[in-house]
Amino acid sequence: MTDFLQPRKLGKLKPVMFVGTCSDAGKSVINTAFCRIFRQDGYFPAPFKAQNMSLNSYSTPEGGEIGRAQAVQAEACGIKPHTDMNPVLLKPTNDKSSQVILNGRPVGNMSAREYFRSGNKDHLLQQAIAAYKRLAERYNPIVLEGAGSISELNLRDRDITNMRMAAEVGAATFLVADIDRGGVFASVYGSVMLLPEEERRLIKGIFINKFRGDISLFEEGRKLIQELTGIPVVGVLPYFTDIQIEEEDSVSLVQKEMHALSGKINVAVVLLRRISNFTDFNVLERDERFHLYYTNNVEEIRKADIIILPGSKNTIADLINIRANGIADAVVQAYKAGKKVIGICGGYQMMGLRIEDPDQMEGEVGAVPGLGLFPLVTVMEKEKTTCQSRFRYKGGEEWCEGYQIHMGKTEEVGKEGREITRSLNILDTGGRDGYYLDDRCWGSYMHGILDHASVLNDLAAGLTQERCENFDYMAFKQQQYDKLARQVRAAVDMEYIYSTLRENAGN
């Protein structure tokens, strides 16, 4: 990701914030749209989310870790992602605790009870405000994203992401409601009226999102909502079906394909309980040679031509689970039957002989056997690897780009402390990554490895004669950001939105 050319010198805008009536109202995509819109209009915007909870993350150029959504939004802004854009990231390790990433670095695992202690939250709020201020010195405007619902009364005094942050920075705030879920009048009215008066005044407008059908039929609805809340509906956005924007929330997996399809190269991603960075595989949905689906069903694994073991936030727990449900054995048998099997990050670790966790970084299990496809052992360590990388896949001539985010060090049995002899990738640092068993089986720590045409062609080799010569995934994503911006511009009152951002903005 590289910065665009410097924008035109324009006046200062207030920060703008998008909050939701519920967790999946669509505010992340709307945030992305306005990042692009402001950039197109000559401003120099940057995204910000004080606290994010996600298993999809990204490594910034300086080696920090942030939520994938903020990396996508930075991409829409045409700037490089930075840890200031998401100072607090929570990565659930199990049902009760999460790894806490502060300013790009892990600071430990905490239960929900530990995390929500007032002392922790006050400290994290101050860290978030400091990160925001650093961004605001360099960018204009800051486009903030809330989290979950703004009306969780039991969490009000511990919330550092929604209205508390909006009040701290004086953001013009817009409420996003998902009409596709039903009950939009109740959710909007309740969300607004449960706010204290001083926070209610920050809400400048309401977006009705994911509307299906003729939008003109909602004119009466717009008027009713304004009469009920005193806040104008400034946009009714259609349910987009032809725009592809990365979504980091695992809720989006529910909408993915779950079964094999005849006539395509079937690629099955093993649906782990704690699957992470599943955006690695979005590119396969764009390539017409492949049919991508997610499954934890043994029969669907057997139907696949290619099986991918993805990343996991708790590799040991997920490995134990796929052993219990028969998926692990099905993957091994599929390889023996001539299918292709690859692993990325945690999936790569699973393909070795054993995973050890002497310091119990992931739980109480000290060691667990792997699938035994590679002569490798992974030992979980306290230090986390987060970096961007340039590499040559299978030692080829093309330099590819990716990023690494993982716990643990992987070594070859009997050759500890030395380079893996059959490594997959050669790094520009002189190091190596991954393991190459044969043309049907390899593993890598490299997220984004599939974003390159040469890798996709190699994956498809032997399964089709078709090749993809000039597929540019970054160019495709840039086209999608522009398309999203056009659709949102057409659906919202941009003149009104700009008027709220110029009020007392320090021009």
ChimeraX attribute file (.defattr): number of C-alpha atoms within 10 A of each C-alpha:
attribute: neighborCount
match mode: 1-to-1
recipient: residues
	/A:1	14
	/A:2	10
	/A:3	12
	/A:4	13
	/A:5	9
	/A:6	9
	/A:7	13
	/A:8	11
	/A:9	9
	/A:10	12
	/A:11	12
	/A:12	16
	/A:13	23
	/A:14	23
	/A:15	23
	/A:16	25
	/A:17	28
	/A:18	27
	/A:19	30
	/A:20	28
	/A:21	26
	/A:22	21
	/A:23	18
	/A:24	18
	/A:25	24
	/A:26	20
	/A:27	28
	/A:28	28
	/A:29	19
	/A:30	21
	/A:31	25
	/A:32	26
	/A:33	26
	/A:34	24
	/A:35	29
	/A:36	28
	/A:37	23
	/A:38	21
	/A:39	22
	/A:40	17
	/A:41	11
	/A:42	13
	/A:43	23
	/A:44	25
	/A:45	30
	/A:46	33
	/A:47	33
	/A:48	30
	/A:49	28
	/A:50	26
	/A:51	26
	/A:52	25
	/A:53	19
	/A:54	20
	/A:55	24
	/A:56	23
	/A:57	23
	/A:58	29
	/A:59	26
	/A:60	20
	/A:61	17
	/A:62	13
	/A:63	19
	/A:64	24
	/A:65	30
	/A:66	32
	/A:67	29
	/A:68	24
	/A:69	28
	/A:70	28
	/A:71	25
	/A:72	25
	/A:73	31
	/A:74	25
	/A:75	25
	/A:76	30
	/A:77	27
	/A:78	22
	/A:79	20
	/A:80	18
	/A:81	29
	/A:82	27
	/A:83	27
	/A:84	26
	/A:85	29
	/A:86	29
	/A:87	29
	/A:88	29
	/A:89	27
	/A:90	22
	/A:91	22
	/A:92	20
	/A:93	22
	/A:94	16
	/A:95	9
	/A:96	10
	/A:97	17
	/A:98	21
	/A:99	21
	/A:100	21
	/A:101	24
	/A:102	23
	/A:103	22
	/A:104	25
	/A:105	20
	/A:106	19
	/A:107	11
	/A:108	12
	/A:109	19
	/A:110	17
	/A:111	16
	/A:112	12
	/A:113	9
	/A:114	13
	/A:115	18
	/A:116	16
	/A:117	11
	/A:118	12
	/A:119	11
	/A:120	12
	/A:121	17
	/A:122	16
	/A:123	10
	/A:124	20
	/A:125	22
	/A:126	12
	/A:127	18
	/A:128	25
	/A:129	18
	/A:130	14
	/A:131	21
	/A:132	23
	/A:133	14
	/A:134	12
	/A:135	20
	/A:136	18
	/A:137	9
	/A:138	12
	/A:139	15
	/A:140	20
	/A:141	23
	/A:142	27
	/A:143	25
	/A:144	30
	/A:145	31
	/A:146	27
	/A:147	23
	/A:148	19
	/A:149	20
	/A:150	24
	/A:151	20
	/A:152	14
	/A:153	12
	/A:154	8
	/A:155	11
	/A:156	14
	/A:157	12
	/A:158	18
	/A:159	21
	/A:160	25
	/A:161	23
	/A:162	25
	/A:163	25
	/A:164	17
	/A:165	22
	/A:166	24
	/A:167	15
	/A:168	11
	/A:169	19
	/A:170	17
	/A:171	24
	/A:172	26
	/A:173	29
	/A:174	22
	/A:175	25
	/A:176	27
	/A:177	30
	/A:178	25
	/A:179	22
	/A:180	14
	/A:181	13
	/A:182	10
	/A:183	11
	/A:184	18
	/A:185	16
	/A:186	12
	/A:187	19
	/A:188	24
	/A:189	15
	/A:190	14
	/A:191	21
	/A:192	23
	/A:193	14
	/A:194	14
	/A:195	17
	/A:196	9
	/A:197	10
	/A:198	10
	/A:199	15
	/A:200	18
	/A:201	14
	/A:202	17
	/A:203	21
	/A:204	21
	/A:205	22
	/A:206	25
	/A:207	27
	/A:208	25
	/A:209	23
	/A:210	19
	/A:211	17
	/A:212	12
	/A:213	10
	/A:214	8
	/A:215	12
	/A:216	9
	/A:217	9
	/A:218	14
	/A:219	11
	/A:220	9
	/A:221	15
	/A:222	20
	/A:223	14
	/A:224	15
	/A:225	19
	/A:226	15
	/A:227	11
	/A:228	13
	/A:229	17
	/A:230	14
	/A:231	20
	/A:232	17
	/A:233	24
	/A:234	20
	/A:235	20
	/A:236	25
	/A:237	22
	/A:238	18
	/A:239	15
	/A:240	13
	/A:241	7
	/A:242	9
	/A:243	15
	/A:244	17
	/A:245	19
	/A:246	18
	/A:247	19
	/A:248	23
	/A:249	20
	/A:250	16
	/A:251	11
	/A:252	11
	/A:253	15
	/A:254	9
	/A:255	8
	/A:256	13
	/A:257	15
	/A:258	18
	/A:259	19
	/A:260	23
	/A:261	16
	/A:262	8
	/A:263	9
	/A:264	15
	/A:265	20
	/A:266	23
	/A:267	25
	/A:268	27
	/A:269	24
	/A:270	25
	/A:271	22
	/A:272	23
	/A:273	17
	/A:274	20
	/A:275	22
	/A:276	23
	/A:277	25
	/A:278	23
	/A:279	17
	/A:280	19
	/A:281	20
	/A:282	18
	/A:283	18
	/A:284	18
	/A:285	15
	/A:286	15
	/A:287	14
	/A:288	11
	/A:289	21
	/A:290	22
	/A:291	22
	/A:292	27
	/A:293	25
	/A:294	23
	/A:295	19
	/A:296	18
	/A:297	16
	/A:298	16
	/A:299	13
	/A:300	19
	/A:301	26
	/A:302	19
	/A:303	18
	/A:304	25
	/A:305	22
	/A:306	27
	/A:307	26
	/A:308	24
	/A:309	25
	/A:310	27
	/A:311	30
	/A:312	28
	/A:313	26
	/A:314	21
	/A:315	27
	/A:316	26
	/A:317	20
	/A:318	21
	/A:319	25
	/A:320	16
	/A:321	15
	/A:322	19
	/A:323	15
	/A:324	11
	/A:325	13
	/A:326	13
	/A:327	23
	/A:328	22
	/A:329	14
	/A:330	19
	/A:331	27
	/A:332	16
	/A:333	13
	/A:334	20
	/A:335	18
	/A:336	11
	/A:337	10
	/A:338	12
	/A:339	18
	/A:340	22
	/A:341	26
	/A:342	24
	/A:343	24
	/A:344	25
	/A:345	26
	/A:346	28
	/A:347	24
	/A:348	28
	/A:349	33
	/A:350	33
	/A:351	32
	/A:352	24
	/A:353	19
	/A:354	21
	/A:355	25
	/A:356	20
	/A:357	20
	/A:358	15
	/A:359	14
	/A:360	14
	/A:361	20
	/A:362	20
	/A:363	14
	/A:364	12
	/A:365	15
	/A:366	16
	/A:367	16
	/A:368	17
	/A:369	17
	/A:370	24
	/A:371	18
	/A:372	14
	/A:373	18
	/A:374	23
	/A:375	17
	/A:376	24
	/A:377	25
	/A:378	25
	/A:379	18
	/A:380	24
	/A:381	17
	/A:382	13
	/A:383	12
	/A:384	15
	/A:385	19
	/A:386	21
	/A:387	19
	/A:388	19
	/A:389	18
	/A:390	17
	/A:391	25
	/A:392	18
	/A:393	22
	/A:394	17
	/A:395	14
	/A:396	12
	/A:397	9
	/A:398	13
	/A:399	15
	/A:400	22
	/A:401	19
	/A:402	19
	/A:403	20
	/A:404	21
	/A:405	23
	/A:406	19
	/A:407	22
	/A:408	22
	/A:409	16
	/A:410	24
	/A:411	21
	/A:412	20
	/A:413	14
	/A:414	10
	/A:415	11
	/A:416	12
	/A:417	9
	/A:418	9
	/A:419	14
	/A:420	20
	/A:421	12
	/A:422	17
	/A:423	20
	/A:424	22
	/A:425	25
	/A:426	19
	/A:427	18
	/A:428	13
	/A:429	9
	/A:430	7
	/A:431	11
	/A:432	20
	/A:433	21
	/A:434	24
	/A:435	29
	/A:436	20
	/A:437	16
	/A:438	10
	/A:439	12
	/A:440	17
	/A:441	22
	/A:442	22
	/A:443	29
	/A:444	23
	/A:445	24
	/A:446	26
	/A:447	25
	/A:448	19
	/A:449	22
	/A:450	21
	/A:451	21
	/A:452	22
	/A:453	20
	/A:454	20
	/A:455	15
	/A:456	20
	/A:457	18
	/A:458	15
	/A:459	21
	/A:460	20
	/A:461	14
	/A:462	11
	/A:463	14
	/A:464	13
	/A:465	9
	/A:466	12
	/A:467	15
	/A:468	15
	/A:469	9
	/A:470	9
	/A:471	16
	/A:472	12
	/A:473	16
	/A:474	13
	/A:475	9
	/A:476	13
	/A:477	18
	/A:478	16
	/A:479	14
	/A:480	18
	/A:481	26
	/A:482	17
	/A:483	16
	/A:484	23
	/A:485	22
	/A:486	14
	/A:487	16
	/A:488	20
	/A:489	15
	/A:490	12
	/A:491	16
	/A:492	17
	/A:493	15
	/A:494	15
	/A:495	9
	/A:496	12
	/A:497	17
	/A:498	15
	/A:499	10
	/A:500	20
	/A:501	19
	/A:502	16
	/A:503	12
	/A:504	11
	/A:505	13
	/A:506	9
	/A:507	10
